[in-house]
Amino acid sequence: CSSDLEMEQKHDDNNNTASMLCCDGNAADVSLYPNPTHGVFTMEVKSEKLTVKSDGLQVEIYNVLGEKVYSHYQITKLSNYQIDISNQPSGIYLLRVLSADGTLIGQKKIILSK
């Protein structure tokens, strides 16, 4: 099990969906600092093959229950993007960076400690 988290969705017989965080995935393209954070942190996406198109990137942050607590679309720069989740309770969160078409570019866990 790596130190990174991955969102997994499961469906039961009644077609109910449950989202869970699982240890897995590669987050080599995403850097977060400081981590742990008190709420405000910087995200940097590093990739030689990635270019930001005019429609940009998407960032989503999920809590351990699988609930989306932050999302921002049309990010047009790869470095030093500041994110504020100080309104959330202390805990472990999953940050996912997606291309405009929804392809996962990278993901990282962030620890919020107040």
C-alpha positions in Angstrom: 0.0 0.0 0.0 1.5 3.4 -1.0 1.0 6.5 1.0 -1.4 8.0 -1.6 -5.1 7.6 -1.5 -7.6 6.8 -4.3 -11.3 7.3 -4.4 -13.3 4.1 -5.0 -17.0 3.8 -5.6 -19.0 0.7 -5.0 -22.6 0.0 -5.9 -24.9 -2.4 -3.9 -27.8 -4.4 -5.2 -30.2 -1.5 -4.7 -28.0 0.7 -6.9 -26.8 2.8 -4.0 -23.3 4.3 -4.4 -20.8 4.4 -1.6 -17.5 6.2 -2.0 -14.4 5.3 0.0 -10.8 6.3 0.1 -8.3 3.5 -0.7 -4.5 3.4 -0.6 -3.3 3.2 -4.1 -2.4 5.4 -7.1 0.5 7.4 -8.4 0.7 11.1 -7.5 4.1 11.8 -9.1 2.9 14.9 -11.0 1.3 16.7 -8.0 3.1 18.5 -5.1 1.4 20.0 -2.1 3.0 22.1 0.5 3.0 22.6 3.4 1.6 19.2 4.2 0.3 18.8 6.9 -1.5 22.2 6.5 -3.5 24.5 8.7 -5.9 25.1 5.8 -4.1 27.1 3.1 -1.6 25.2 1.0 0.0 25.4 -2.5 -0.4 22.9 -5.2 2.1 22.5 -8.0 1.6 20.1 -11.0 4.8 19.0 -12.6 4.7 17.2 -15.9 6.9 17.5 -19.0 4.2 16.0 -21.2 1.3 18.1 -19.8 0.3 21.4 -21.3 -2.6 23.4 -20.0 -5.1 24.1 -22.7 -7.3 27.2 -22.7 -10.0 25.3 -20.8 -7.5 24.4 -18.0 -7.3 21.8 -15.3 -9.8 20.8 -12.6 -9.0 20.3 -8.9 -11.3 18.4 -6.6 -10.8 17.6 -2.9 -12.7 14.8 -1.1 -13.0 14.0 2.7 -12.6 10.5 4.0 -16.3 9.9 3.5 -15.9 10.5 -0.2 -17.8 13.8 -0.1 -16.5 16.5 -2.4 -15.5 19.5 -0.2 -13.7 21.7 -2.8 -13.7 22.0 -6.5 -12.2 24.5 -8.9 -12.3 24.4 -12.7 -10.4 26.1 -15.4 -7.1 26.4 -13.6 -4.7 27.8 -16.3 -1.4 27.6 -14.6 0.6 24.6 -13.4 2.7 26.0 -10.5 1.9 27.7 -7.2 -1.9 27.4 -7.2 -3.1 28.3 -3.7 -6.0 26.4 -2.1 -7.9 27.2 1.1 -9.7 24.4 2.9 -9.5 26.1 6.3 -13.3 25.9 6.6 -13.1 22.0 6.8 -12.5 20.0 10.0 -9.1 18.4 10.7 -8.5 15.2 8.8 -7.1 13.5 5.7 -8.3 14.7 2.3 -7.8 13.5 -1.2 -6.8 16.1 -3.8 -7.3 15.0 -7.4 -6.1 16.9 -10.5 -8.0 16.2 -13.7 -7.7 17.4 -17.3 -10.6 19.3 -18.8 -12.0 16.0 -20.3 -11.9 14.4 -16.8 -8.7 12.3 -17.2 -6.9 11.8 -13.9 -3.5 13.6 -14.0 -2.5 13.1 -10.4 -3.7 12.8 -6.8 -2.3 13.3 -3.4 -3.4 13.2 0.2 -3.4 16.3 2.2 -3.5 16.4 6.0 -5.5 19.2 7.6 -4.4 19.9 11.2 -5.8 22.8 13.1 
